[in-house]
């Protein structure tokens, strides 16, 4: 049996824990770039009569 299964977590949770551990072990300059890649920006757009309307962010990205 897989370790993550015996721990009672899903594979996605296991992968997220591993990714967080790798990012935390990086040097400061490389860690900052890795943390920026970790952010997700989700957009949606309504379609009416076969035409796409304006796209909007679900959660607007934070400006640094």
mmCIF file as Biopython writes it, N, C-alpha, C and O atoms, coordinates in Angstrom:
data_model
#
loop_
_atom_site.group_PDB
_atom_site.id
_atom_site.type_symbol
_atom_site.label_atom_id
_atom_site.label_alt_id
_atom_site.label_comp_id
_atom_site.label_asym_id
_atom_site.label_entity_id
_atom_site.label_seq_id
_atom_site.pdbx_PDB_ins_code
_atom_site.Cartn_x
_atom_site.Cartn_y
_atom_site.Cartn_z
_atom_site.occupancy
_atom_site.B_iso_or_equiv
_atom_site.auth_seq_id
_atom_site.auth_asym_id
_atom_site.pdbx_PDB_model_num
ATOM 1   N N  . UNK A ? 1  ? 0.846   -1.178 0.000   1.0 0.0 1  A 1 
ATOM 2   C CA . UNK A ? 1  ? 0.000   0.000  0.000   1.0 0.0 1  A 1 
ATOM 3   C C  . UNK A ? 1  ? 0.895   1.247  0.000   1.0 0.0 1  A 1 
ATOM 4   O O  . UNK A ? 1  ? 1.950   1.264  0.635   1.0 0.0 1  A 1 
ATOM 5   N N  . UNK A ? 2  ? 0.471   2.257  -0.701  1.0 0.0 2  A 1 
ATOM 6   C CA . UNK A ? 2  ? 1.226   3.509  -0.761  1.0 0.0 2  A 1 
ATOM 7   C C  . UNK A ? 2  ? 1.234   4.202  0.591   1.0 0.0 2  A 1 
ATOM 8   O O  . UNK A ? 2  ? 0.306   4.072  1.389   1.0 0.0 2  A 1 
ATOM 9   N N  . UNK A ? 3  ? 2.300   4.934  0.820   1.0 0.0 3  A 1 
ATOM 10  C CA . UNK A ? 3  ? 2.432   5.643  2.095   1.0 0.0 3  A 1 
ATOM 11  C C  . UNK A ? 3  ? 1.323   6.671  2.268   1.0 0.0 3  A 1 
ATOM 12  O O  . UNK A ? 3  ? 0.767   6.815  3.356   1.0 0.0 3  A 1 
ATOM 13  N N  . UNK A ? 4  ? 1.003   7.390  1.187   1.0 0.0 4  A 1 
ATOM 14  C CA . UNK A ? 4  ? -0.024  8.428  1.295   1.0 0.0 4  A 1 
ATOM 15  C C  . UNK A ? 4  ? -1.394  7.823  1.541   1.0 0.0 4  A 1 
ATOM 16  O O  . UNK A ? 4  ? -2.227  8.430  2.213   1.0 0.0 4  A 1 
ATOM 17  N N  . UNK A ? 5  ? -1.640  6.623  0.999   1.0 0.0 5  A 1 
ATOM 18  C CA . UNK A ? 5  ? -2.929  5.963  1.262   1.0 0.0 5  A 1 
ATOM 19  C C  . UNK A ? 5  ? -3.012  5.513  2.717   1.0 0.0 5  A 1 
ATOM 20  O O  . UNK A ? 5  ? -4.045  5.664  3.369   1.0 0.0 5  A 1 
ATOM 21  N N  . UNK A ? 6  ? -1.908  4.958  3.214   1.0 0.0 6  A 1 
ATOM 22  C CA . UNK A ? 6  ? -1.936  4.481  4.600   1.0 0.0 6  A 1 
ATOM 23  C C  . UNK A ? 6  ? -2.015  5.645  5.592   1.0 0.0 6  A 1 
ATOM 24  O O  . UNK A ? 6  ? -2.461  5.469  6.726   1.0 0.0 6  A 1 
ATOM 25  N N  . UNK A ? 7  ? -1.573  6.854  5.154   1.0 0.0 7  A 1 
ATOM 26  C CA . UNK A ? 7  ? -1.683  8.039  6.006   1.0 0.0 7  A 1 
ATOM 27  C C  . UNK A ? 7  ? -3.090  8.612  5.974   1.0 0.0 7  A 1 
ATOM 28  O O  . UNK A ? 7  ? -3.423  9.479  6.782   1.0 0.0 7  A 1 
ATOM 29  N N  . UNK A ? 8  ? -3.923  8.137  5.047   1.0 0.0 8  A 1 
ATOM 30  C CA . UNK A ? 8  ? -5.310  8.588  4.980   1.0 0.0 8  A 1 
ATOM 31  C C  . UNK A ? 8  ? -5.499  9.897  4.237   1.0 0.0 8  A 1 
ATOM 32  O O  . UNK A ? 8  ? -6.454  10.628 4.501   1.0 0.0 8  A 1 
ATOM 33  N N  . UNK A ? 9  ? -4.590  10.204 3.301   1.0 0.0 9  A 1 
ATOM 34  C CA . UNK A ? 9  ? -4.740  11.427 2.501   1.0 0.0 9  A 1 
ATOM 35  C C  . UNK A ? 9  ? -4.814  11.051 1.028   1.0 0.0 9  A 1 
ATOM 36  O O  . UNK A ? 9  ? -4.444  9.944  0.639   1.0 0.0 9  A 1 
ATOM 37  N N  . UNK A ? 10 ? -5.294  11.980 0.220   1.0 0.0 10 A 1 
ATOM 38  C CA . UNK A ? 10 ? -5.383  11.734 -1.217  1.0 0.0 10 A 1 
ATOM 39  C C  . UNK A ? 10 ? -4.023  11.995 -1.863  1.0 0.0 10 A 1 
ATOM 40  O O  . UNK A ? 10 ? -3.137  12.603 -1.263  1.0 0.0 10 A 1 
ATOM 41  N N  . UNK A ? 11 ? -3.883  11.519 -3.100  1.0 0.0 11 A 1 
ATOM 42  C CA . UNK A ? 11 ? -2.621  11.738 -3.810  1.0 0.0 11 A 1 
ATOM 43  C C  . UNK A ? 11 ? -2.385  13.224 -4.037  1.0 0.0 11 A 1 
ATOM 44  O O  . UNK A ? 11 ? -1.242  13.677 -3.977  1.0 0.0 11 A 1 
ATOM 45  N N  . UNK A ? 12 ? -3.435  13.991 -4.297  1.0 0.0 12 A 1 
ATOM 46  C CA . UNK A ? 12 ? -3.287  15.426 -4.521  1.0 0.0 12 A 1 
ATOM 47  C C  . UNK A ? 12 ? -2.783  16.121 -3.260  1.0 0.0 12 A 1 
ATOM 48  O O  . UNK A ? 12 ? -1.926  17.001 -3.345  1.0 0.0 12 A 1 
ATOM 49  N N  . UNK A ? 13 ? -3.289  15.751 -2.119  1.0 0.0 13 A 1 
ATOM 50  C CA . UNK A ? 13 ? -2.793  16.319 -0.868  1.0 0.0 13 A 1 
ATOM 51  C C  . UNK A ? 13 ? -1.327  15.958 -0.657  1.0 0.0 13 A 1 
ATOM 52  O O  . UNK A ? 13 ? -0.530  16.799 -0.242  1.0 0.0 13 A 1 
ATOM 53  N N  . UNK A ? 14 ? -0.973  14.707 -0.944  1.0 0.0 14 A 1 
ATOM 54  C CA . UNK A ? 14 ? 0.411   14.254 -0.832  1.0 0.0 14 A 1 
ATOM 55  C C  . UNK A ? 14 ? 1.329   15.055 -1.753  1.0 0.0 14 A 1 
ATOM 56  O O  . UNK A ? 14 ? 2.406   15.484 -1.339  1.0 0.0 14 A 1 
ATOM 57  N N  . UNK A ? 15 ? 0.903   15.257 -3.002  1.0 0.0 15 A 1 
ATOM 58  C CA . UNK A ? 15 ? 1.707   16.006 -3.962  1.0 0.0 15 A 1 
ATOM 59  C C  . UNK A ? 15 ? 1.876   17.462 -3.522  1.0 0.0 15 A 1 
ATOM 60  O O  . UNK A ? 15 ? 2.952   18.035 -3.693  1.0 0.0 15 A 1 
ATOM 61  N N  . UNK A ? 16 ? 0.829   18.062 -2.961  1.0 0.0 16 A 1 
ATOM 62  C CA . UNK A ? 16 ? 0.921   19.437 -2.466  1.0 0.0 16 A 1 
ATOM 63  C C  . UNK A ? 16 ? 1.890   19.556 -1.297  1.0 0.0 16 A 1 
ATOM 64  O O  . UNK A ? 16 ? 2.636   20.531 -1.205  1.0 0.0 16 A 1 
ATOM 65  N N  . UNK A ? 17 ? 1.884   18.571 -0.404  1.0 0.0 17 A 1 
ATOM 66  C CA . UNK A ? 17 ? 2.815   18.575 0.726   1.0 0.0 17 A 1 
ATOM 67  C C  . UNK A ? 17 ? 4.247   18.468 0.223   1.0 0.0 17 A 1 
ATOM 68  O O  . UNK A ? 17 ? 5.127   19.186 0.699   1.0 0.0 17 A 1 
ATOM 69  N N  . UNK A ? 18 ? 4.487   17.583 -0.731  1.0 0.0 18 A 1 
ATOM 70  C CA . UNK A ? 18 ? 5.834   17.422 -1.304  1.0 0.0 18 A 1 
ATOM 71  C C  . UNK A ? 18 ? 6.289   18.697 -2.006  1.0 0.0 18 A 1 
ATOM 72  O O  . UNK A ? 18 ? 7.438   19.108 -1.845  1.0 0.0 18 A 1 
ATOM 73  N N  . UNK A ? 19 ? 5.416   19.325 -2.775  1.0 0.0 19 A 1 
ATOM 74  C CA . UNK A ? 19 ? 5.772   20.554 -3.489  1.0 0.0 19 A 1 
ATOM 75  C C  . UNK A ? 19 ? 6.101   21.671 -2.508  1.0 0.0 19 A 1 
ATOM 76  O O  . UNK A ? 19 ? 7.049   22.427 -2.721  1.0 0.0 19 A 1 
ATOM 77  N N  . UNK A ? 20 ? 5.323   21.779 -1.436  1.0 0.0 20 A 1 
ATOM 78  C CA . UNK A ? 20 ? 5.590   22.799 -0.423  1.0 0.0 20 A 1 
ATOM 79  C C  . UNK A ? 20 ? 6.948   22.558 0.243   1.0 0.0 20 A 1 
ATOM 80  O O  . UNK A ? 20 ? 7.685   23.508 0.509   1.0 0.0 20 A 1 
ATOM 81  N N  . UNK A ? 21 ? 7.281   21.294 0.513   1.0 0.0 21 A 1 
ATOM 82  C CA . UNK A ? 21 ? 8.569   20.970 1.135   1.0 0.0 21 A 1 
ATOM 83  C C  . UNK A ? 21 ? 9.725   21.332 0.210   1.0 0.0 21 A 1 
ATOM 84  O O  . UNK A ? 21 ? 10.749  21.840 0.667   1.0 0.0 21 A 1 
ATOM 85  N N  . UNK A ? 22 ? 9.570   21.077 -1.081  1.0 0.0 22 A 1 
ATOM 86  C CA . UNK A ? 22 ? 10.626  21.424 -2.039  1.0 0.0 22 A 1 
ATOM 87  C C  . UNK A ? 22 ? 10.788  22.933 -2.127  1.0 0.0 22 A 1 
ATOM 88  O O  . UNK A ? 22 ? 11.912  23.433 -2.109  1.0 0.0 22 A 1 
ATOM 89  N N  . UNK A ? 23 ? 9.670   23.675 -2.222  1.0 0.0 23 A 1 
ATOM 90  C CA . UNK A ? 23 ? 9.758   25.136 -2.308  1.0 0.0 23 A 1 
ATOM 91  C C  . UNK A ? 23 ? 10.410  25.722 -1.058  1.0 0.0 23 A 1 
ATOM 92  O O  . UNK A ? 23 ? 11.195  26.666 -1.158  1.0 0.0 23 A 1 
ATOM 93  N N  . UNK A ? 24 ? 10.096  25.177 0.113   1.0 0.0 24 A 1 
ATOM 94  C CA . UNK A ? 24 ? 10.674  25.690 1.351   1.0 0.0 24 A 1 
ATOM 95  C C  . UNK A ? 24 ? 12.155  25.384 1.480   1.0 0.0 24 A 1 
ATOM 96  O O  . UNK A ? 24 ? 12.859  26.058 2.232   1.0 0.0 24 A 1 
ATOM 97  N N  . UNK A ? 25 ? 12.644  24.381 0.760   1.0 0.0 25 A 1 
ATOM 98  C CA . UNK A ? 25 ? 14.050  24.019 0.856   1.0 0.0 25 A 1 
ATOM 99  C C  . UNK A ? 25 ? 14.931  24.799 -0.120  1.0 0.0 25 A 1 
ATOM 100 O O  . UNK A ? 25 ? 16.156  24.686 -0.072  1.0 0.0 25 A 1 
ATOM 101 N N  . UNK A ? 26 ? 14.323  25.584 -0.998  1.0 0.0 26 A 1 
ATOM 102 C CA . UNK A ? 26 ? 15.094  26.346 -1.989  1.0 0.0 26 A 1 
ATOM 103 C C  . UNK A ? 26 ? 15.750  27.565 -1.353  1.0 0.0 26 A 1 
ATOM 104 O O  . UNK A ? 26 ? 15.325  28.046 -0.303  1.0 0.0 26 A 1 
ATOM 105 N N  . UNK A ? 27 ? 16.809  28.058 -2.022  1.0 0.0 27 A 1 
ATOM 106 C CA . UNK A ? 27 ? 17.447  29.297 -1.577  1.0 0.0 27 A 1 
ATOM 107 C C  . UNK A ? 27 ? 16.485  30.457 -1.820  1.0 0.0 27 A 1 
ATOM 108 O O  . UNK A ? 27 ? 15.561  30.349 -2.627  1.0 0.0 27 A 1 
ATOM 109 N N  . UNK A ? 28 ? 16.709  31.570 -1.114  1.0 0.0 28 A 1 
ATOM 110 C CA . UNK A ? 28 ? 15.753  32.679 -1.119  1.0 0.0 28 A 1 
ATOM 111 C C  . UNK A ? 28 ? 15.438  33.217 -2.501  1.0 0.0 28 A 1 
ATOM 112 O O  . UNK A ? 28 ? 14.269  33.441 -2.815  1.0 0.0 28 A 1 
ATOM 113 N N  . UNK A ? 29 ? 16.458  33.435 -3.346  1.0 0.0 29 A 1 
ATOM 114 C CA . UNK A ? 29 ? 16.195  34.034 -4.661  1.0 0.0 29 A 1 
ATOM 115 C C  . UNK A ? 29 ? 15.388  33.099 -5.555  1.0 0.0 29 A 1 
ATOM 116 O O  . UNK A ? 29 ? 14.513  33.559 -6.289  1.0 0.0 29 A 1 
ATOM 117 N N  . UNK A ? 30 ? 15.658  31.815 -5.511  1.0 0.0 30 A 1 
ATOM 118 C CA . UNK A ? 30 ? 14.921  30.848 -6.323  1.0 0.0 30 A 1 
ATOM 119 C C  . UNK A ? 30 ? 13.545  30.583 -5.713  1.0 0.0 30 A 1 
ATOM 120 O O  . UNK A ? 30 ? 12.582  30.331 -6.438  1.0 0.0 30 A 1 
ATOM 121 N N  . UNK A ? 31 ? 13.449  30.638 -4.388  1.0 0.0 31 A 1 
ATOM 122 C CA . UNK A ? 31 ? 12.175  30.401 -3.697  1.0 0.0 31 A 1 
ATOM 123 C C  . UNK A ? 31 ? 11.142  31.454 -4.093  1.0 0.0 31 A 1 
ATOM 124 O O  . UNK A ? 31 ? 9.970   31.128 -4.280  1.0 0.0 31 A 1 
ATOM 125 N N  . UNK A ? 32 ? 11.558  32.699 -4.220  1.0 0.0 32 A 1 
ATOM 126 C CA . UNK A ? 32 ? 10.621  33.766 -4.588  1.0 0.0 32 A 1 
ATOM 127 C C  . UNK A ? 32 ? 10.006  33.495 -5.958  1.0 0.0 32 A 1 
ATOM 128 O O  . UNK A ? 32 ? 8.804   33.678 -6.148  1.0 0.0 32 A 1 
ATOM 129 N N  . UNK A ? 33 ? 10.822  33.064 -6.906  1.0 0.0 33 A 1 
ATOM 130 C CA . UNK A ? 33 ? 10.303  32.748 -8.244  1.0 0.0 33 A 1 
ATOM 131 C C  . UNK A ? 33 ? 9.360   31.552 -8.190  1.0 0.0 33 A 1 
ATOM 132 O O  . UNK A ? 33 ? 8.337   31.544 -8.875  1.0 0.0 33 A 1 
ATOM 133 N N  . UNK A ? 34 ? 9.685   30.547 -7.391  1.0 0.0 34 A 1 
ATOM 134 C CA . UNK A ? 34 ? 8.836   29.361 -7.275  1.0 0.0 34 A 1 
ATOM 135 C C  . UNK A ? 34 ? 7.499   29.713 -6.621  1.0 0.0 34 A 1 
ATOM 136 O O  . UNK A ? 34 ? 6.466   29.175 -7.019  1.0 0.0 34 A 1 
ATOM 137 N N  . UNK A ? 35 ? 7.497   30.592 -5.640  1.0 0.0 35 A 1 
ATOM 138 C CA . UNK A ? 35 ? 6.256   30.997 -4.985  1.0 0.0 35 A 1 
ATOM 139 C C  . UNK A ? 35 ? 5.358   31.790 -5.932  1.0 0.0 35 A 1 
ATOM 140 O O  . UNK A ? 35 ? 4.134   31.683 -5.855  1.0 0.0 35 A 1 
ATOM 141 N N  . UNK A ? 36 ? 5.954   32.583 -6.823  1.0 0.0 36 A 1 
ATOM 142 C CA . UNK A ? 36 ? 5.148   33.315 -7.812  1.0 0.0 36 A 1 
ATOM 143 C C  . UNK A ? 36 ? 4.477   32.352 -8.783  1.0 0.0 36 A 1 
ATOM 144 O O  . UNK A ? 36 ? 3.337   32.584 -9.186  1.0 0.0 36 A 1 
ATOM 145 N N  . UNK A ? 37 ? 5.160   31.278 -9.165  1.0 0.0 37 A 1 
ATOM 146 C CA . UNK A ? 37 ? 4.566   30.286 -10.070 1.0 0.0 37 A 1 
ATOM 147 C C  . UNK A ? 37 ? 3.459   29.501 -9.383  1.0 0.0 37 A 1 
ATOM 148 O O  . UNK A ? 37 ? 2.622   28.904 -10.060 1.0 0.0 37 A 1 
ATOM 149 N N  . UNK A ? 38 ? 3.436   29.488 -8.072  1.0 0.0 38 A 1 
ATOM 150 C CA . UNK A ? 38 ? 2.442   28.736 -7.318  1.0 0.0 38 A 1 
ATOM 151 C C  . UNK A ? 38 ? 1.070   29.410 -7.328  1.0 0.0 38 A 1 
ATOM 152 O O  . UNK A ? 38 ? 0.072   28.759 -7.017  1.0 0.0 38 A 1 
ATOM 153 N N  . UNK A ? 39 ? 0.996   30.673 -7.671  1.0 0.0 39 A 1 
ATOM 154 C CA . UNK A ? 39 ? -0.272  31.399 -7.649  1.0 0.0 39 A 1 
ATOM 155 C C  . UNK A ? 39 ? -1.105  31.045 -8.874  1.0 0.0 39 A 1 
ATOM 156 O O  . UNK A ? 39 ? -0.569  30.870 -9.968  1.0 0.0 39 A 1 
ATOM 157 N N  . UNK A ? 40 ? -2.404  30.942 -8.685  1.0 0.0 40 A 1 
ATOM 158 C CA . UNK A ? 40 ? -3.332  30.655 -9.771  1.0 0.0 40 A 1 
ATOM 159 C C  . UNK A ? 40 ? -4.265  31.832 -9.950  1.0 0.0 40 A 1 
ATOM 160 O O  . UNK A ? 40 ? -4.750  32.410 -8.978  1.0 0.0 40 A 1 
ATOM 161 N N  . UNK A ? 41 ? -4.508  32.175 -11.186 1.0 0.0 41 A 1 
ATOM 162 C CA . UNK A ? 41 ? -5.444  33.247 -11.505 1.0 0.0 41 A 1 
ATOM 163 C C  . UNK A ? 41 ? -6.528  32.672 -12.404 1.0 0.0 41 A 1 
ATOM 164 O O  . UNK A ? 41 ? -6.264  32.304 -13.548 1.0 0.0 41 A 1 
ATOM 165 N N  . UNK A ? 42 ? -7.743  32.595 -11.884 1.0 0.0 42 A 1 
ATOM 166 C CA . UNK A ? 42 ? -8.845  32.009 -12.615 1.0 0.0 42 A 1 
ATOM 167 C C  . UNK A ? 42 ? -9.728  33.113 -13.180 1.0 0.0 42 A 1 
ATOM 168 O O  . UNK A ? 42 ? -10.144 34.018 -12.457 1.0 0.0 42 A 1 
ATOM 169 N N  . UNK A ? 43 ? -10.011 33.031 -14.485 1.0 0.0 43 A 1 
ATOM 170 C CA . UNK A ? 43 ? -10.892 33.984 -15.154 1.0 0.0 43 A 1 
ATOM 171 C C  . UNK A ? 43 ? -12.127 33.255 -15.674 1.0 0.0 43 A 1 
ATOM 172 O O  . UNK A ? 43 ? -12.098 32.049 -15.915 1.0 0.0 43 A 1 
ATOM 173 N N  . UNK A ? 44 ? -13.193 33.998 -15.839 1.0 0.0 44 A 1 
ATOM 174 C CA . UNK A ? 44 ? -14.373 33.440 -16.487 1.0 0.0 44 A 1 
ATOM 175 C C  . UNK A ? 44 ? -14.936 34.487 -17.431 1.0 0.0 44 A 1 
ATOM 176 O O  . UNK A ? 44 ? -14.679 35.682 -17.284 1.0 0.0 44 A 1 
ATOM 177 N N  . UNK A ? 45 ? -15.701 34.021 -18.395 1.0 0.0 45 A 1 
ATOM 178 C CA . UNK A ? 45 ? -16.342 34.923 -19.350 1.0 0.0 45 A 1 
ATOM 179 C C  . UNK A ? 45 ? -17.711 34.356 -19.699 1.0 0.0 45 A 1 
ATOM 180 O O  . UNK A ? 45 ? -17.866 33.145 -19.857 1.0 0.0 45 A 1 
ATOM 181 N N  . UNK A ? 46 ? -18.684 35.220 -19.817 1.0 0.0 46 A 1 
ATOM 182 C CA . UNK A ? 46 ? -20.023 34.808 -20.228 1.0 0.0 46 A 1 
ATOM 183 C C  . UNK A ? 46 ? -20.078 34.817 -21.755 1.0 0.0 46 A 1 
ATOM 184 O O  . UNK A ? 46 ? -19.432 35.627 -22.419 1.0 0.0 46 A 1 
ATOM 185 N N  . UNK A ? 47 ? -20.861 33.902 -22.277 1.0 0.0 47 A 1 
ATOM 186 C CA . UNK A ? 47 ? -21.085 33.835 -23.727 1.0 0.0 47 A 1 
ATOM 187 C C  . UNK A ? 47 ? -22.561 34.105 -23.978 1.0 0.0 47 A 1 
ATOM 188 O O  . UNK A ? 47 ? -23.433 33.496 -23.357 1.0 0.0 47 A 1 
ATOM 189 N N  . UNK A ? 48 ? -22.828 35.030 -24.899 1.0 0.0 48 A 1 
ATOM 190 C CA . UNK A ? 48 ? -24.203 35.336 -25.281 1.0 0.0 48 A 1 
ATOM 191 C C  . UNK A ? 48 ? -24.280 35.401 -26.798 1.0 0.0 48 A 1 
ATOM 192 O O  . UNK A ? 48 ? -23.499 36.099 -27.445 1.0 0.0 48 A 1 
ATOM 193 N N  . UNK A ? 49 ? -25.228 34.667 -27.351 1.0 0.0 49 A 1 
ATOM 194 C CA . UNK A ? 49 ? -25.447 34.631 -28.799 1.0 0.0 49 A 1 
ATOM 195 C C  . UNK A ? 49 ? -24.172 34.279 -29.558 1.0 0.0 49 A 1 
ATOM 196 O O  . UNK A ? 49 ? -23.908 34.839 -30.621 1.0 0.0 49 A 1 
ATOM 197 N N  . UNK A ? 50 ? -23.390 33.363 -29.021 1.0 0.0 50 A 1 
ATOM 198 C CA . UNK A ? 50 ? -22.178 32.894 -29.698 1.0 0.0 50 A 1 
ATOM 199 C C  . UNK A ? 50 ? -20.995 33.834 -29.607 1.0 0.0 50 A 1 
ATOM 200 O O  . UNK A ? 50 ? -19.981 33.600 -30.265 1.0 0.0 50 A 1 
ATOM 201 N N  . UNK A ? 51 ? -21.090 34.894 -28.809 1.0 0.0 51 A 1 
ATOM 202 C CA . UNK A ? 51 ? -19.987 35.844 -28.666 1.0 0.0 51 A 1 
ATOM 203 C C  . UNK A ? 51 ? -19.541 35.902 -27.203 1.0 0.0 51 A 1 
ATOM 204 O O  . UNK A ? 51 ? -20.359 35.922 -26.284 1.0 0.0 51 A 1 
ATOM 205 N N  . UNK A ? 52 ? -18.241 35.929 -27.022 1.0 0.0 52 A 1 
ATOM 206 C CA . UNK A ? 52 ? -17.691 35.995 -25.668 1.0 0.0 52 A 1 
ATOM 207 C C  . UNK A ? 52 ? -17.732 37.430 -25.175 1.0 0.0 52 A 1 
ATOM 208 O O  . UNK A ? 52 ? -17.339 38.357 -25.884 1.0 0.0 52 A 1 
ATOM 209 N N  . UNK A ? 53 ? -18.214 37.601 -23.946 1.0 0.0 53 A 1 
ATOM 210 C CA . UNK A ? 53 ? -18.226 38.921 -23.313 1.0 0.0 53 A 1 
ATOM 211 C C  . UNK A ? 53 ? -16.913 39.138 -22.590 1.0 0.0 53 A 1 
ATOM 212 O O  . UNK A ? 53 ? -16.000 38.322 -22.710 1.0 0.0 53 A 1 
ATOM 213 N N  . UNK A ? 54 ? -16.803 40.212 -21.849 1.0 0.0 54 A 1 
ATOM 214 C CA . UNK A ? 54 ? -15.556 40.563 -21.160 1.0 0.0 54 A 1 
ATOM 215 C C  . UNK A ? 54 ? -15.167 39.511 -20.122 1.0 0.0 54 A 1 
ATOM 216 O O  . UNK A ? 54 ? -16.014 39.008 -19.385 1.0 0.0 54 A 1 
ATOM 217 N N  . UNK A ? 55 ? -13.857 39.184 -20.076 1.0 0.0 55 A 1 
ATOM 218 C CA . UNK A ? 55 ? -13.356 38.237 -19.083 1.0 0.0 55 A 1 
ATOM 219 C C  . UNK A ? 55 ? -13.162 38.942 -17.750 1.0 0.0 55 A 1 
ATOM 220 O O  . UNK A ? 55 ? -12.767 40.107 -17.703 1.0 0.0 55 A 1 
ATOM 221 N N  . UNK A ? 56 ? -13.444 38.224 -16.665 1.0 0.0 56 A 1 
ATOM 222 C CA . UNK A ? 56 ? -13.271 38.769 -15.322 1.0 0.0 56 A 1 
ATOM 223 C C  . UNK A ? 56 ? -12.564 37.739 -14.458 1.0 0.0 56 A 1 
ATOM 224 O O  . UNK A ? 56 ? -12.752 36.535 -14.636 1.0 0.0 56 A 1 
ATOM 225 N N  . UNK A ? 57 ? -11.743 38.215 -13.517 1.0 0.0 57 A 1 
ATOM 226 C CA . UNK A ? 57 ? -11.070 37.340 -12.569 1.0 0.0 57 A 1 
ATOM 227 C C  . UNK A ? 57 ? -12.072 36.884 -11.517 1.0 0.0 57 A 1 
ATOM 228 O O  . UNK A ? 57 ? -12.910 37.669 -11.073 1.0 0.0 57 A 1 
ATOM 229 N N  . UNK A ? 58 ? -11.988 35.606 -11.113 1.0 0.0 58 A 1 
ATOM 230 C CA . UNK A ? 58 ? -12.788 35.115 -10.003 1.0 0.0 58 A 1 
ATOM 231 C C  . UNK A ? 58 ? -12.270 35.729 -8.718  1.0 0.0 58 A 1 
ATOM 232 O O  . UNK A ? 58 ? -13.049 36.268 -7.932  1.0 0.0 58 A 1 
ATOM 233 N N  . UNK A ? 59 ? -10.974 35.656 -8.494  1.0 0.0 59 A 1 
ATOM 234 C CA . UNK A ? 59 ? -10.286 36.327 -7.386  1.0 0.0 59 A 1 
ATOM 235 C C  . UNK A ? 59 ? -9.206  37.172 -8.017  1.0 0.0 59 A 1 
ATOM 236 O O  . UNK A ? 59 ? -8.207  36.620 -8.479  1.0 0.0 59 A 1 
ATOM 237 N N  . UNK A ? 60 ? -9.355  38.491 -8.059  1.0 0.0 60 A 1 
ATOM 238 C CA . UNK A ? 60 ? -8.335  39.331 -8.711  1.0 0.0 60 A 1 
ATOM 239 C C  . UNK A ? 60 ? -6.952  39.098 -8.108  1.0 0.0 60 A 1 
ATOM 240 O O  . UNK A ? 60 ? -6.812  38.971 -6.891  1.0 0.0 60 A 1 
ATOM 241 N N  . UNK A ? 61 ? -5.910  39.042 -8.981  1.0 0.0 61 A 1 
ATOM 242 C CA . UNK A ? 61 ? -4.543  38.824 -8.465  1.0 0.0 61 A 1 
ATOM 243 C C  . UNK A ? 61 ? -4.101  40.008 -7.614  1.0 0.0 61 A 1 
ATOM 244 O O  . UNK A ? 61 ? -4.468  41.155 -7.870  1.0 0.0 61 A 1 
ATOM 245 N N  . UNK A ? 62 ? -3.309  39.700 -6.602  1.0 0.0 62 A 1 
ATOM 246 C CA . UNK A ? 62 ? -2.776  40.746 -5.740  1.0 0.0 62 A 1 
ATOM 247 C C  . UNK A ? 62 ? -1.595  41.396 -6.444  1.0 0.0 62 A 1 
ATOM 248 O O  . UNK A ? 62 ? -0.703  40.702 -6.931  1.0 0.0 62 A 1 
ATOM 249 N N  . UNK A ? 63 ? -1.583  42.706 -6.501  1.0 0.0 63 A 1 
ATOM 250 C CA . UNK A ? 63 ? -0.460  43.395 -7.127  1.0 0.0 63 A 1 
ATOM 251 C C  . UNK A ? 63 ? 0.634   43.618 -6.099  1.0 0.0 63 A 1 
ATOM 252 O O  . UNK A ? 63 ? 0.381   44.061 -4.978  1.0 0.0 63 A 1 
ATOM 253 N N  . UNK A ? 64 ? 1.864   43.300 -6.509  1.0 0.0 64 A 1 
ATOM 254 C CA . UNK A ? 64 ? 3.014   43.441 -5.595  1.0 0.0 64 A 1 
ATOM 255 C C  . UNK A ? 64 ? 3.776   44.706 -5.870  1.0 0.0 64 A 1 
ATOM 256 O O  . UNK A ? 64 ? 4.770   44.986 -5.200  1.0 0.0 64 A 1 
#
